[in-house]
Amino acid sequence: MAVYTVLKPEAFARVAEVYGLGEVKEVVAIPEGSINTNHRVLTATGRFFVRHTTVRSAEDLRFEAGLLTHLTESHFPSPTLVPTLQGRPFLELEGGRVSVFKWLSGEELRRPQVTPEHAEFLGQELGKMHRITQSFGGSRDNPYSAAQVRSWLSGLRRHADDEVASVADELAEHLERAEGARNQGLQPRGVIHADLFMDNVKWLAGRVGAFFDFEMACVDAYGLDVAITLNAWCFDGGYLPELCKPFIRGYQESRPLTQAERDNLFGHALFGSVRYTASRIRDFHLSPLPPEQLTRKDFRTYLARARALDAMGPAGFLKLLGL
């Protein structure tokens, strides 16, 4: 959601024409995120979210489109993808691919606003989503596997920035511990969101209005999604038991965790901490984009999660979750 490709007014006019959106009234860039160029676009027919990507393949976008259709048909709160007038899920444009979504109502919470009730509702909806995706037939491998993260760290360990190189060395150790604590063969798998951060959930009257930003959705362990979401929502200088426990309780109201999933949660949480520390170094800390084109995220907040997990260990983590 950063501005990586500067699109001219003619490009938005072309999008409006191909999608039948009517005359373009206003275009506002959204300088956040790490992969795509996104805009809020107001036209004669309404407000839309327009995403331009130069890194996602046609297969990735078709998977996402199929998943969103499945979620919508299952009455799960999620974005509505707008097809072109020819019924296609995306448009080839300006060296990339454009997807258009109806603008979502609701607000995004900031960390001080999150209550135990929010955490429980969040867990409930994530559990529901995992149940629903069990009947979705699409498949996409997780592009952010341990092998991919290990490759990132290999490069970062040789970086000229001493802090980056030192942190990469530490992350490599955390990654090995995380992988030693995960048994991928024993866990239920299916389609997961894989990036359910606070800015990817809309809230309406204190309840979940929609999950959105499914660009990282893939097939992996459901427990990984639980851990990524918990890391994102239930940490503020340290893990917050008053949020962790209701989140897990809410999730299990919708979909009880198996014993194998419980046993692997620590490894997933530690892996997620390493993965996001590394990607934030690459996508934000080392990015050459100016502030007006990219809202930066500090990698040290996720490094703090990795260190906290390493200190508490698997038993301490399960106690934190009330499991």
N, C-alpha and C positions, 0 to 999 in steps of 0.2 A: 504494500500500500504506500510505497514511496513514489516520487516522481522520477522515474528512470528514463522515460521517453517523453519528450515535449511534443504534444500533439497540437497541431494548428486548428483553428476554427473549422477549416474545410474538412478535417477528419471527423469532427463531431457532426457536421452536417451530413456527411456520408453515412455515419452510424444511424442517425435519425431517419435517413431515407431508407436504408436497408431494413431497419427494424420497424418502420412505420410509426415512429414516435412523435411526429409532428415537428413544428418549428422549434429550434433550440433557442431558449430564452436566457439561460445562464449556465456557466460551467465553472465549477470550483474544484481545484486540485486538492487531494488529500495526502499530505506529506508524511505518512506513517507507514510502518511495515518494512519488509525487507526483500520482496520479490517483484511485485507488480507496480504498475502505474495506475492509480485509481482516481476517479473523479465523481463528484456529485453533479448530475446534469438535470436541469429543469427544462422541460419542453412543454409544448402546447397540450400534451396529454397527461402530464404528471411529472413526478420526480423519479430519477433512476440512478442506480449505481453502475458506472461503466468501468470495467476493468480491462487493462491492456497488459498482456504478458508476452515477453520475448523468450521465456524459458520453459513454459509448459507445452507439452506436445498435444497434438490433436487427440491422441488416445487418452491422455490425462483429462482433457476437457470433456470428452464423451463420457468417461467414467463419472466425472462430477455431475454432468447433466443427468445421467441415468439415476444416480444416487438421489439427487434432489427431487426428481420426479417420483421415485419410490417413497421418499419421506413425505412428500406432499400428499400422495395418494393414500398414505397410511395416517394422515392427519397429524403428522408431527410438525411442530413449529419450526420452519426453516425457510430459506430464501426462495422466491419464485423467479426462476430463470426465464427470461423473455427470449423466445426464438426469433430468428429473422422471419421476414414475410414468406420465405421459402421453407420455413420449418427447420432451419439449421441451428445448432446450439452456439455457434460462434462465427465471427467474421474475420477473415484474413485481412489485416490492415497495418500499414506502416511498419513492416518487418516483424509483425507479431500477430496475436490473435485477440480479438475483442469479445468479451462476454458482457451481457446486459442483464441486470436484475432489477426488479421492482424495489423501490426504496422501502426499508423496513421501519416501522413505527417503534417507538420505545426509547429507553435511555440505556446507556452503558454505565455501570457502576464504577466508582473509584474505590480504592481499597478501604478507606475509612468508613465507607457506606455499607460494606458487606457485613451482614448480621448472621448469626447461626441459622435463622430461618431461611435466608438466601442460600446459604450453603446446603441446607437440606433439600430445598427445591431444586437446586442445581444438580445434586446427586440423583434425585428422582428422575429428572429429565434425561440425564446421561444414561441411566439404567434403561429407561424406556427406549432411547435411541438404539442401544445395543441389542435389545430384544427385536426391534423392528428390522434392523439391518441383517439379522440372521436369515431373512427371506429374500435378501437382495442378491442377485446372481452375478453382479459385476466383480471384477478383480483388478487390483493394482497393488504391486509390491510397495512396501514402505521405502521411499527414496532416501530416508534418513536412518538407515540401518547402522548397527555397530561398526560394520566394515567401512561405511561412508564416514562416520565420525572419526574412526581411527585414521583414515586417510587425511582428514582435515588436520588432526593433531600432529601427524607426521610433518606436514608442511609448517604449521605454526611453531613447532619446536625448533625450527631452524630460522625463525624470523629474527630480524636485526633488533627489534624492540625487545629489550631484556625482560620486561614485565610479561609480554606476550609469550616469549619462549619459556619462561619459568612457570607460568600458569599452565601452558600446554603440557609441560612435564608432569605437573601435579594432576591434571585432568586425565592423562594417560594411565596413571595409577588408579584413579577412581574408576575409570572405564573398565579396567581389568577386574576390579572388585565387583562392579555391577554385573559384568558378564558371568562371573563365577557364582553370582546369586540368582541367576535366571536360568530356568530350564524351559526352553521354548517348546519342547515337544509335548509337554503335559498340560498346556493351557488352552482354554477355549479361545478361538480366534474368529474374527469377522471384520466387518467394515467399522473403522473407528474414525473419529474426527481428527485426532492427532495434534490439535493445536487450539484447544478450547480455553483461550486466555480471556481475561476480563473484557477486552475490547472485541470479543467475538460472540457476545451474548447480549441480546436486548431484553429489557425488563419492562413489564407493564403492570402497574398497580401491585408491585412487590412479588410478582410471579414471572417465570420465564416467558418472555414473549417470542423469542426465536433464538436458535443457534444459527450462526452464519459463518462465512469464510471457510468453506469446505475444500479449499484448494490443496490441503495436505492430507485429505482423507485417503485412506488406504486400507489394506487388509493386514491386520496384525493382532496381537493379543489384546483382548478387551482390558486386561489389567494395566497395560501400558497407557491406555487412554485415561483410566482412573488415576494413575500416578501423575501423568502430565497435568491433568486438570487440578488435582490436589496441590501440586507444586505451584501452579499459577495462582490459585485462589486462597490458599490457607497458610501463607508464609508472609511475614512482615518483620524482618530482622531476625526471625526465628519461626519455627512451626507453631501454629496457633491451635492448641487442642480444642478450643471452643468453636473452631470452624472445622477442623479435621474430622472430629467425631460425628457431628450432624451431617457432614457431606457423605461420609461412608454409610451412616445409618440410612440416609435418603436413598443412596444408590441401592442398598440391599433391600429396601422396600420394593423396588422395581425389578431388581435382578440380583439374587443372592450370589455372593462370591463363592466359588469352589475353594476347597482347601488348597489346591495347587495354585490358584490365583493369589490367595492370601500369602502363601509361602514365597511368591515371586514379586510381591508389591515393593519390597525394599529395593530389589535389583532394578525394577522398572523406574522407581523414583530416582535412584542414583544415576541410572543411565540418562533419564530425562534431564537431570541437572547438568550433566556433562554435555549432552547434545546441545542444550540451549546456551550454555556458557560459550561453547566453541562457535556456534552459529552467530551469536551476538558479537563476538570478537571479529569474525569475518565480515558480517553484514553491516555492522554499525561502527565498532571501534576503529576498524581499518578502512571504512568507506571514505572515498574522496568527495562525496556529495556535500554541498553546502547545507547549512541548517534549514534554509527555506525549502529544500527539496527532500529532506529526510529528518524525521523526528527520531533521535537516537535513543537507544536503550542500553543501559550499563550492564556489561557482562558480569560485573562483580556481584550483582544480586543473585545470579544463578550459581556462581562460584560459592557464595555463602550457603546455599542450599546443599551443594555437594559436601561441603565441610561439615555442616550440621548432621547430615545423614551418616557420614563416615564416623562421626563421633558417637552417635546413638546406636548404630548397628541395627540388624534386623529385628531383634527382640524389642529394643527400645522404640523402633518405628511402629511395630504392631501395637504396642502399648499406647502410643500416641494416638493411634486410630481407634482404639477401643476394641481391638480384635484379639 
